[in-house]
Structure formats: C-alpha cells, structure tokens
C-alpha cells in the first residue's frame, strides 16, 4: 500500500483578545481620588452598604479594584468628611462618607508650561 499522506498542519488556535482598556474619566465623574491616581465617586444614599458592612470597608487610599467601596477616614485622596452621604441609626445617628472607585482611568495631567526664555544679553 502507498504511504499515507501526512495530515495537513492546522494553524494554532487564535489567542483571546486582550480586554479593552477602561474609558477615560469624564471631567465631572470624580468627586475625589485624583491625588491618589483614582477616580472616586460618592455613593448615592440609596446605594450605601448595610451598617454591618462598614467594618469591611477599606480606607480610600487602599488599593481598590474598579467598583470597590471605601470609607473616607482622614480626607485621604482628596475625600471630604462633611458629605454624610451614608447615615446609620435613628436616635444616635452615625454619618459616614462612602465612595466607590469608578471603572475609568484619569486623563494624564497636561504638561507644564514651557520655561520663559532668558533675557537677551546686554551689549557693553
């Protein structure tokens, strides 16, 4: 019998596409976080976590994944401590500032303006 023909070589399977990069944050999308390279937005009152979850929230300067909530403690990363967007309790009210990391990246800062030119030399 004649020798069998070798099977044709198949191309390797295609690699999955890399995930698309997150969008650039809009000008008014971030309430805080710029000083830490994050986009943090105050959580709407109706989206505040349950009181029991407060102890699991990290400081807003922690490493946060997109969508993570954080608790403003000391004004870190430009957070403010007067918003009181999440209120707990009735007779002894506990007020907290809770932010969420937005799924966007900050636009790079514009370059600094060029240095002024030195004055021309004076003639003797």
C-alpha positions, 0 to 999 in steps of 0.5 A: 500500500502507498504511504499515507499522506501526512495530515495537513498542519492546522494553524494554532488556535487564535489567542483571546483578545486582550480586554479593552482598556477602561474609558477615560474619566469624564471631567465631572465623574470624580468627586475625589481620588485624583491625588491618589491616581483614582477616580472616586465617586460618592455613593448615592444614599440609596446605594450605601452598604448595610451598617454591618458592612462598614467594618469591611470597608477599606480606607480610600487610599487602599488599593481598590479594584474598579467598583470597590467601596471605601470609607473616607477616614482622614480626607485621604485622596482628596475625600471630604468628611462633611458629605454624610452621604451614608447615615446609620441609626435613628436616635444616635445617628452615625454619618459616614462618607462612602465612595466607590472607585469608578471603572475609568482611568484619569486623563494624564495631567497636561504638561507644564508650561514651557520655561520663559526664555532668558533675557537677551544679553546686554551689549557693553 
